[in-house]
Amino acid sequence: MTALPSRILILGGSGFVGRALCRQLVAQGGTQITVPTRRRAHAQAISLLPGVQIVQADVHQDAALERLLQGQDAVVQLIAILQGSEAQFEATHVNWPRRLVAACERAGVSRLLHVSALGVSESAPSRYLRSKARGEAVVQASPLAWSILRPSVIFGAEDRFLNLFAQLQRVFPLVPLAGADARFQPVWVEDVAAALVQLLQRPDTAGQVFEATGPEEKTLAELVRLAGAHLSQARPIVPLPAALAQLQALAMECLPGEPLMSRDNLASMRVPNVASGQWPGLAALGVQAHSLREVLSPAAAERRACLLDRWRQGAGR
């Protein structure tokens, strides 16, 4: 294992995984981290961390991207979408990695970590998974020293997954649930960030794919029950048959804003979101995965609060 790269560019660094990664890199020390964002307010949570530079820039502009890449030793690519049209998925998951790879080559940046997803395949039933597979192919065909991380659904204090189901159970007396039997192997955001830190420290992982999963498989219904029991109010779950699930997803797509569920999400859930066993996992990177119950326990919550206080104190120095 070697030291961390001196200068790291994190694309999507103001997001859920990016914030956890920034905190862990700062805890390691000795690295200059650059996080571009179109709006500085989006990066407020990490703006005071020592060693983190927030740059207001639109990475989808070629000139801005090339300026950001100058002098960087490694790039972590976290930009992705969960909802969208075929064209939007193609633009974000395929064309964007293609532009990034080309820009890295021009700037002389060879190390690239690309975060993808479990279950990707060009024959997958959803636009999301198919586009993710095509994006991986772009990265793998490049001459860069790339590594790819494929996580299962990621949970944590600031996630939009368990917190959504907790909120729904706080408001509604029961939960009509599409895809109740869909299988997941949820992974804690801090374990994903730890895996990315390890990949940055290990040049020998170049050209490899790793899966990031937790220690337990859960159905969606089981995850919803855990969210209610630990985060809000446990409510009865009503599994929906396939036809009603499609209608529910279609109705949600018609609501303004980003839908809570789409028909493409349902299609993705037809592929088990669990480790395939074909690729090394977190253990191969020296990361011990934590279960949902470990993370959600009161003792764990207290430990996380102490860690957050330390990070804030460090940022204020």
C-alpha positions as CSV (number, residue, x, y, z in Angstrom):
1,M,0.0,0.0,0.0
2,T,1.3,3.5,-0.8
3,A,0.4,6.9,0.4
4,L,-2.6,8.7,-0.8
5,P,-2.2,10.8,-4.0
6,S,-1.3,14.4,-3.1
7,R,-4.0,16.0,-5.2
8,I,-7.4,14.4,-5.7
9,L,-10.4,15.7,-7.8
10,I,-13.7,14.4,-6.6
11,L,-16.5,14.8,-9.2
12,G,-19.8,14.6,-7.4
13,G,-18.0,15.3,-4.1
14,S,-20.8,17.3,-2.7
15,G,-23.2,14.4,-2.8
16,F,-24.0,11.6,-0.3
17,V,-21.0,9.4,-1.0
18,G,-18.7,12.3,-1.8
19,R,-19.2,13.9,1.6
20,A,-18.3,10.7,3.4
21,L,-15.2,10.3,1.2
22,C,-14.1,13.9,1.8
23,R,-14.4,13.4,5.6
24,Q,-12.4,10.1,5.5
25,L,-9.7,11.6,3.3
26,V,-9.4,14.6,5.6
27,A,-9.0,12.3,8.6
28,Q,-6.1,10.6,6.8
29,G,-4.4,14.0,6.2
30,G,-1.8,15.1,3.7
31,T,-4.1,15.4,0.6
32,Q,-5.4,18.4,-1.2
33,I,-9.0,17.6,-2.3
34,T,-10.8,19.6,-5.0
35,V,-14.6,19.4,-5.2
36,P,-16.2,21.3,-8.1
37,T,-19.9,22.4,-7.8
38,R,-22.2,24.6,-9.8
39,R,-23.6,26.1,-6.6
40,R,-21.4,26.6,-3.5
41,A,-24.3,26.1,-1.2
42,H,-24.5,22.4,-2.3
43,A,-21.0,21.9,-0.8
44,Q,-21.6,23.7,2.5
45,A,-21.4,20.5,4.5
46,I,-17.7,19.9,3.5
47,S,-16.7,23.5,2.8
48,L,-14.9,24.0,6.2
49,L,-13.1,20.7,6.1
50,P,-9.3,21.3,6.1
51,G,-7.7,20.4,2.8
52,V,-10.9,20.6,0.9
53,Q,-11.1,23.2,-1.8
54,I,-14.6,24.0,-3.2
55,V,-14.5,25.4,-6.8
56,Q,-17.5,26.8,-8.5
57,A,-17.5,25.3,-11.9
58,D,-19.6,23.4,-14.4
59,V,-17.7,20.1,-15.1
60,H,-19.9,19.6,-18.2
61,Q,-18.1,22.5,-19.9
62,D,-15.0,21.0,-21.5
63,A,-12.8,24.1,-20.7
64,A,-13.8,24.1,-17.0
65,L,-13.2,20.3,-16.7
66,E,-9.7,20.6,-18.2
67,R,-8.8,23.4,-15.9
68,L,-9.9,21.3,-12.9
69,L,-7.8,18.3,-14.1
70,Q,-4.5,20.2,-14.4
71,G,-2.1,19.0,-11.7
72,Q,-4.4,16.4,-10.3
73,D,-2.9,13.0,-9.3
74,A,-6.2,11.0,-9.2
75,V,-9.9,11.5,-10.0
76,V,-12.9,10.0,-8.3
77,Q,-16.0,9.9,-10.5
78,L,-19.3,9.8,-8.6
79,I,-21.7,11.6,-10.9
80,A,-24.8,9.6,-11.7
81,I,-28.6,9.8,-11.9
82,L,-31.4,7.4,-10.8
83,Q,-34.2,8.8,-12.9
84,G,-34.4,10.0,-16.4
85,S,-35.1,9.4,-20.1
86,E,-33.0,7.2,-22.4
87,A,-31.2,10.4,-23.6
88,Q,-30.6,11.6,-20.0
89,F,-29.1,8.2,-18.9
90,E,-26.9,8.1,-22.1
91,A,-25.7,11.7,-21.4
92,T,-24.8,11.1,-17.7
93,H,-23.7,7.5,-17.6
94,V,-22.1,7.1,-21.0
95,N,-21.2,10.3,-22.7
96,W,-20.0,12.0,-19.5
97,P,-17.4,9.2,-18.7
98,R,-16.3,9.3,-22.4
99,R,-15.6,13.1,-22.0
100,L,-13.9,12.6,-18.7
101,V,-11.6,9.9,-20.0
102,A,-10.6,12.0,-23.0
103,A,-10.0,15.0,-20.7
104,C,-7.9,12.9,-18.3
105,E,-5.8,11.7,-21.2
106,R,-5.2,15.3,-22.4
107,A,-4.4,16.5,-18.9
108,G,-2.0,13.6,-18.2
109,V,-4.1,12.3,-15.3
110,S,-3.9,8.5,-15.3
111,R,-5.6,7.3,-12.1
112,L,-9.5,7.1,-12.3
113,L,-11.9,5.6,-9.8
114,H,-15.3,5.1,-11.3
115,V,-18.3,4.3,-9.1
116,S,-20.9,2.2,-10.9
117,A,-23.6,-0.2,-9.6
118,L,-24.4,-3.9,-9.0
119,G,-26.2,-5.7,-11.7
120,V,-25.0,-3.7,-14.7
121,S,-25.4,-5.4,-18.0
122,E,-26.2,-4.3,-21.6
123,S,-29.0,-6.8,-21.5
124,A,-30.4,-5.6,-18.2
125,P,-34.1,-4.8,-18.0
126,S,-33.7,-1.1,-17.1
127,R,-32.3,1.9,-18.8
128,Y,-30.4,2.7,-15.7
129,L,-28.5,-0.6,-15.6
130,R,-27.9,-0.7,-19.3
131,S,-26.5,2.8,-19.4
132,K,-24.2,2.1,-16.4
133,A,-22.8,-1.0,-18.2
134,R,-22.1,1.1,-21.3
135,G,-20.3,3.7,-19.1
136,E,-18.2,1.0,-17.5
137,A,-17.2,-0.2,-21.0
138,V,-16.0,3.3,-21.9
139,V,-13.8,3.4,-18.8
140,Q,-12.5,-0.1,-19.2
141,A,-11.5,0.5,-22.9
142,S,-9.4,3.5,-21.9
143,P,-5.7,3.5,-21.3
144,L,-6.1,5.0,-17.8
145,A,-5.3,3.2,-14.6
146,W,-8.9,2.8,-13.7
147,S,-10.7,0.9,-10.9
148,I,-14.4,0.4,-10.8
149,L,-16.5,0.0,-7.6
150,R,-20.0,-1.5,-7.9
151,P,-22.0,-0.8,-4.7
152,S,-25.4,-2.2,-3.7
153,V,-28.0,0.3,-2.4
154,I,-26.1,2.7,-0.1
155,F,-27.5,3.6,3.3
156,G,-26.4,6.2,5.9
157,A,-27.6,9.0,8.0
158,E,-28.2,11.3,5.0
159,D,-29.4,8.7,2.5
160,R,-32.5,9.1,0.3
161,F,-33.5,5.5,0.6
162,L,-34.1,4.4,4.2
163,N,-35.0,8.0,5.2
164,L,-37.6,8.1,2.5
165,F,-39.3,5.0,3.8
166,A,-39.0,6.3,7.3
167,Q,-40.7,9.5,6.4
168,L,-43.5,7.7,4.5
169,Q,-44.2,5.6,7.6
170,R,-44.2,8.7,9.8
171,V,-47.0,10.2,7.6
172,F,-49.1,7.3,6.3
173,P,-50.9,4.5,8.3
174,L,-49.7,1.8,5.9
175,V,-47.2,1.4,3.0
176,P,-48.3,0.1,-0.4
177,L,-45.0,-1.4,-1.6
178,A,-44.0,-2.2,-5.2
179,G,-41.2,-4.7,-5.6
180,A,-41.5,-5.9,-2.0
181,D,-39.6,-9.1,-2.7
182,A,-36.7,-7.4,-4.5
183,R,-33.4,-8.4,-3.0
184,F,-30.6,-6.0,-1.8
185,Q,-27.4,-6.3,0.1
186,P,-27.3,-2.7,1.5
187,V,-23.9,-1.2,2.2
188,W,-23.0,1.6,4.6
189,V,-21.8,4.8,3.0
190,E,-18.8,4.9,5.3
191,D,-17.8,1.4,4.1
192,V,-18.1,2.6,0.5
193,A,-15.9,5.7,1.3
194,A,-13.4,3.5,3.1
195,A,-13.2,1.2,0.0
196,L,-12.5,4.3,-2.2
197,V,-9.7,5.4,0.1
198,Q,-8.2,2.0,-0.1
199,L,-8.4,2.0,-3.9
200,L,-6.6,5.4,-3.9
201,Q,-3.9,4.0,-1.8
202,R,-3.4,0.8,-3.9
203,P,-2.1,1.3,-7.4
204,D,-2.2,-2.5,-7.8
205,T,-6.0,-2.4,-8.0
206,A,-5.8,-0.7,-11.4
207,G,-7.8,-2.5,-14.1
208,Q,-10.0,-4.3,-11.5
209,V,-13.7,-4.3,-10.6
210,F,-14.8,-4.6,-7.0
211,E,-18.3,-5.1,-5.5
212,A,-19.3,-3.2,-2.4
213,T,-22.0,-4.9,-0.4
214,G,-23.0,-5.3,3.2
215,P,-22.9,-8.5,5.2
216,E,-26.7,-9.3,4.9
217,E,-29.2,-9.7,2.1
218,K,-32.6,-8.1,2.7
219,T,-35.8,-7.8,0.7
220,L,-37.2,-4.4,0.1
221,A,-40.0,-5.1,2.5
222,E,-37.5,-6.0,5.3
223,L,-35.6,-2.8,4.7
224,V,-38.8,-0.8,4.9
225,R,-39.6,-2.5,8.2
226,L,-36.2,-1.7,9.6
227,A,-36.5,1.9,8.5
228,G,-39.8,2.2,10.3
229,A,-38.6,0.4,13.5
230,H,-35.4,2.3,13.9
231,L,-36.0,5.7,12.3
232,S,-39.7,6.6,12.6
233,Q,-42.9,4.5,13.1
234,A,-43.3,0.9,12.0
235,R,-46.4,0.6,9.7
236,P,-48.1,-2.4,8.0
237,I,-46.7,-3.1,4.5
238,V,-49.0,-4.0,1.7
239,P,-47.0,-5.7,-1.1
240,L,-48.4,-4.7,-4.5
241,P,-48.9,-7.2,-7.4
242,A,-47.0,-6.5,-10.6
243,A,-49.8,-4.7,-12.4
244,L,-50.6,-2.4,-9.5
245,A,-46.9,-1.8,-8.9
246,Q,-46.6,-0.6,-12.5
247,L,-49.6,1.7,-12.1
248,Q,-48.2,3.1,-8.9
249,A,-44.8,3.8,-10.5
250,L,-46.6,5.4,-13.5
251,A,-48.6,7.7,-11.2
252,M,-45.4,8.8,-9.4
253,E,-43.7,9.6,-12.7
254,C,-46.6,12.0,-13.5
255,L,-46.0,14.0,-10.3
256,P,-43.9,17.2,-10.5
257,G,-40.3,16.9,-9.5
258,E,-38.1,13.8,-9.4
259,P,-40.3,10.8,-8.8
260,L,-40.0,8.7,-5.7
261,M,-40.4,5.6,-7.9
262,S,-40.4,5.0,-11.7
263,R,-41.1,2.1,-14.0
264,D,-37.4,2.0,-14.7
265,N,-36.7,1.6,-11.0
266,L,-39.1,-1.4,-10.9
267,A,-37.3,-2.9,-13.9
268,S,-33.9,-2.5,-12.1
269,M,-35.3,-4.3,-9.0
270,R,-35.9,-7.4,-11.2
271,V,-32.1,-7.9,-11.0
272,P,-31.0,-9.0,-7.5
273,N,-28.9,-6.2,-6.1
274,V,-26.6,-8.6,-4.3
275,A,-22.9,-9.6,-4.7
276,S,-22.4,-11.8,-7.8
277,G,-19.3,-13.5,-6.4
278,Q,-17.6,-13.0,-9.7
279,W,-15.6,-10.0,-8.4
280,P,-13.7,-9.3,-5.2
281,G,-15.6,-7.5,-2.5
282,L,-14.8,-5.1,0.4
283,A,-12.8,-7.7,2.3
284,A,-10.3,-7.8,-0.6
285,L,-9.7,-4.1,0.2
286,G,-9.4,-4.6,3.9
287,V,-12.8,-3.1,4.7
288,Q,-15.1,-4.9,7.1
289,A,-18.7,-4.3,6.1
290,H,-21.2,-3.2,8.7
291,S,-24.7,-4.4,8.9
292,L,-27.8,-2.2,9.1
293,R,-28.5,-3.1,12.7
294,E,-24.9,-2.3,13.7
295,V,-25.1,1.1,12.1
296,L,-28.7,1.9,13.3
297,S,-28.1,0.8,17.0
298,P,-28.2,3.6,19.6
299,A,-24.5,3.0,20.5
300,A,-23.5,3.4,16.8
301,A,-25.5,6.6,16.5
302,E,-23.6,8.0,19.6
303,R,-20.3,7.0,18.1
304,R,-21.2,8.7,14.8
305,A,-22.2,11.9,16.6
306,C,-18.8,12.0,18.4
307,L,-17.0,11.5,15.0
308,L,-19.0,14.3,13.5
309,D,-18.1,16.6,16.4
310,R,-14.4,15.8,15.8
311,W,-14.7,16.5,12.1
312,R,-16.4,19.9,12.8
313,Q,-13.7,20.8,15.4
314,G,-11.0,19.9,12.9
315,A,-12.6,22.0,10.2
316,G,-12.7,25.0,12.5
317,R,-8.9,24.9,13.2
